[in-house]
Amino acid sequence: MASPKIVLTADRTLMSPYRGISLATFFGCAPAIDPHRSKNSIWYYLFKNQVTPKILFDFICNPIGHKNGIADHAPYGLRKVEAALLRDGFKREDVVVAHPDHVEKFIGPETQVVGTHEMDPLGMGPVTMTFTYGRKQISYDEFYNRDLHMRINAAKKKNGSNAKVIAGASGTWQYNYDPKKIQEYGLYAVLEGELGGIGPEIDGHAGEFFNHLMNGDFENMNPFAKSDFKVDIKEFGKDENKYHGRFIHYWDEPDIDQIPEIVEPSMHGMVEVMRGCGRGCKFCDVTLRPLRYYPPEKVKKEIEVNMKKGNADSAWLHSDDIFVYGL
């Protein structure tokens, strides 16, 4: 059987129901490994270099279900990209949302793009930095993100795939501050929003974006030509510590009718009700996004998908500021 053209996935910390414990989703911020722990300490004798015991983390962060490697649930943003690709002309067999433990089943010679959804890939989020003493320890977010990329690279090598690996979502700004990971993970490109930290709303033009990727257009894109995308080849460090990375910037904000409804269940029954915020706070990146409200019928359709296909009995309503919805 031919492998899909596009494989979408996320690491284990983003693909777990956390046994239904609402705030347990922050457990990925917990420290996993202390590479500086003394081998003479009692803690090393008991746990080696583990900080939060892995057996405890893996129990709370239980894996989601899957059908032959296809994830039963996925992060909401990943589901939006999936829905947008299907809307923009890709066939169902062309696009797979893979379980992180089974991603190697879908990466083959025909696979052209592997897209990873990343929220805190290098453990630089504020909560994670607090728990790990400023990255002196390695968080489970970073641990499992690295594990995912190692699985992807091993599958590419084993199955003879030349797929381009691209990292997206709101955490990709972190690669600017640890660029050697771009090379270590074999990233073809990093997708950023207008200011890096803002997750790009790629679901408005997903088909166009992935076609550009597959056609190699980002390798020689004219920086002066009018386009929704801008390619920036960044150089970090110097001499033997020099690293390069391809960063793709996207800043268009789709209208409500350009935002697709999810077609498969999202994690935790999450659905979006609005984008942007009209408060105008100068310190907040969200202010830069135009305010758009989902009509109730659009929200209802996504809740129905989660109920019928994902057996959800509740909905998590996501917004940049729920208290201004409809005002």
N, C-alpha and C positions, 0 to 999 in steps of 0.2 A: 504494500500500500504506500502511495506517495505521501511524503511528509508535507505538512501545511506550509504555505508561504510565510505566514506570520504566526509567531508564537508569543503570547503575552503571559507574563507571570509576575510573581512577587515573592519575597522571602517568607519564611515561616512565621515571623512575628507579625506580619500583616495578613496572614491567611490562617488565623486561628480564631475559634469562637471563645477561647479563654473560659471554657466551661460555663458560659453564660454569666460570668462575673463582670459587671459593667466596667469598673475601674481597673480591672486586671489587664486591660489593653496597654497600660503604661508599664507593664512588667518587662517589656522588651528593653526598657531603659536601664534595667538592672545590670550591674557589672557581672560579666561572665568569667573573665580571666584577668589575673594580675601577673603580667610578665615579669614584674620586678620583685616578686615575693622571694624572700630568702629561703633557700633549701634547708636551712637549719631551724626554721621556725616550726612550732607545733602545728600551725595552720597548713603548712606545706605537707607535713607528715599525714594530716587528716584528709586534706582535700587536693593535694598537689597545688596547681596554680588556679584552681577554680575558686571563685568568690561566692557567687550564688550557685549552689550545687545544681549541675545540669539536670540531674534526675528530678529535682523539684521544679525547675523551670519547664522541662518537657512535659511534666504532669499537668501543670496549670495551662501552659501554652499547647493544648492538645491540637493535633492536626485536623484540618477540615476533611470532610469526605470527598470522594472522587469517584468517577466512573471511567475505568480504564485510563486513568491518569488525567482526565479532564476535571478541573476543579468544580465542585458543586456550588461554591460561593467564591467571590473574589472582591477585592477592594472596589469601592464604588467608582473611583476614577478609572480603573481598568475596565469596568463594565461599560462605562461611557465610551471609551475608545473602541471597544469591541462593537458596540451598537452603531457607532459612527462608521466603522469600516463596512459593516453589513449594509448600512444605508447607502454608502458611497459606491457600491457595486461589487464588493468582494463577496465571494460565495462562502457559505457556511463552512465548507471543508477547507477553505483557505485560511481561516482564522481559528486558533485554538487558545483558550485560556487554560494553561497547564498548572497542575498541582506542583509546588516546588520540589517535592520528593520524587516526581516522575517526569520532570521536564525533558530528560534525555530521550524519552519515548517519541518525542515529536520533532526533535531537531535532526534533520537529515539533509541529503543533497539538494532537495527542492526548497528547503527553508531559506528565505532571503533576509528576514529580519527577526530578531528576538528582542522584544521590548520588556524592560523591567520597570515596575512601579516602585519608587523608592521615596520614603518619607524621612528617614533618619539613617541613611546608608553608612555613614562613618561615625555615628555616635556623637554628633555635634549639636544636637538639640539641647535646649536649656535644661530640661529635666535630666537628660542623660549625662550632660557635662557635670551636673551636680553630683549624681550618683557615682560617677567614675573619676571624680577628682580631676576634672579637666582632661579626660582621655588618658590618664595615667594607667587606667584599667580599660579593658575592652568590654564594651556592652554587648548584650545579646542582639541588639539591633545590628551592630557592626559584624558580630560573629556570624549570624545567619545570612546577612547580605553577602559576605565573602563566600560562605558555603554555597550559596546559590550561584554566584559567578564561577566558582570552581567547577560546579556541576555542568554549567552551560559550556564552559571551555573544554571540559573532558568529553562531553557529548559531541561537540563540533569536531574534535580530533578523531574520536572513535568512528563517527558516522560520515566523515568526509564532507562536512558542511562548511561553507564559506559565509554563513549568515552574519549579517552586521548586527552587533549588539548595541542597543541604544538605551541609556538610562533616562527615565523621565519622572515626572511628578514633583512635589514641592520640596524635596530634600536634595535635589541635584546641585544646589549652590555649594554644597559641602566639598565637592571635588575641586573647587578653586583653592581650597585650603589644605588639601592632601592630594596633590595631583599625581603622585606616583601610583595611586590606586587606579587611575585611568589606564595606565600601562599594565599594571598587575592584573586587572580584570579584563583586559583586552577590549575596552570600549571603543566602538567606532565613533560614537558621538554622545554628547550629553545635551539633552533638551532643556532649555531654560525659558522662563517667562521674561517679562519686560525688565524686571529688576533682579533676576536670578532667584530670589527667595519666593517670588510669586509663582505658583504652579501654572504653567501655560494651559490655556483652554483649547487644547488641540482637538477636542471633539467637534468643533465647528468645521474643521477642514482636515479631518483625519485621513481621508482617502488621498487628497492631494499630497499631504505630508509623506505618507508611506510610499506613494508612487515616486516621489522625489528620491526617497531613500533607496528604493529598489533600482531606480534608473541611474543611480550614482550622481545625481544632479548637485548634491551638496559638496562634491569634491572640487568642483571648478565653478561654483556659483559666483556670478558677477556681483560684487558688493555694492555697485552703484545702480544696478537695475532694480526697478520697483518690484517688490515681492513681499509676501507676508512673512518670509523667513530671511534671516540674516545669519551667515556662517562666520564664526570668529575662531581662527586658529590661535590659541593662546600658548605662550611659552613661559614656563616656570623654571626658576632656579638658573644655574649656570654650570658650565664645565661638565664634569661627570655626573652632576646631580640635575641635569637639565631634562625637563619633561615637556611634552606637548599634548594638547588636547583639542578636539574639535567640538566647539560649543555652538549649538543651533538655537537662535533666539526667535521667539514667536510672540507677537504682541496683539494679535487681533482678538477682539471679544465678540463672540457670536451672539446674534439676536436669539431670543427665546425659541423661535421657530427653527433655528439652525442647531439647537441643542437636542440630540436624540434622547429618546427614553430607553432605559436599560431593557434588555431582552432576556437576561438571565439574572439569577439572584445575586444580590450584593451582600457583603459581610454585615452581620448584625441587623439586617433589614434596613440598612441606611438608605435614605432618599434625600435628595436636595430640594429645597423649597425656594431658594433665591441665590443670586450671586451679586457680589458687590455690597456696598453700604453707603447710605446717603448722609451719614453723620458729619463727614468732612474732617475728621480728626487728622491733624497734620503729621502726627507721628506714626500713622498706620498705613501700611502698604495697601490694605484692602480698599482704602478710599480711592485709589487710582483706577479701580474697576467700576465701570458703569453699573448702576443699580438695575437689576432685572428680577422681577418676581415670577415664579412659576405659577400659572393658573392652577386652581385646585384640581381640575380634571387631569392635568399633566402629572401632578403629584400622586393622584389616586391610581393612575395607570401603573406607575412604578411600584407602589405599595402592593397592587394586585399581582405583579410579577413575583415579588418576594413571597407573597402568601401562597400562590398557586404552585410555583416552581421550587421555592425554598422553604416551604412550610413555616414561614414566619408568623408569629402570633402578636407581633408588635412592630412598630416602626421607629427608627431613629431619624428624627428630622434634622438635617444638616443645613446650616446657613452661616453667613458671615456675621449676622446680627439678627437673631430671630425676633427680637422685640420691635424691629421696624418693619417686619413683613406686612405688606399691604398698605403702609402709611403713605 
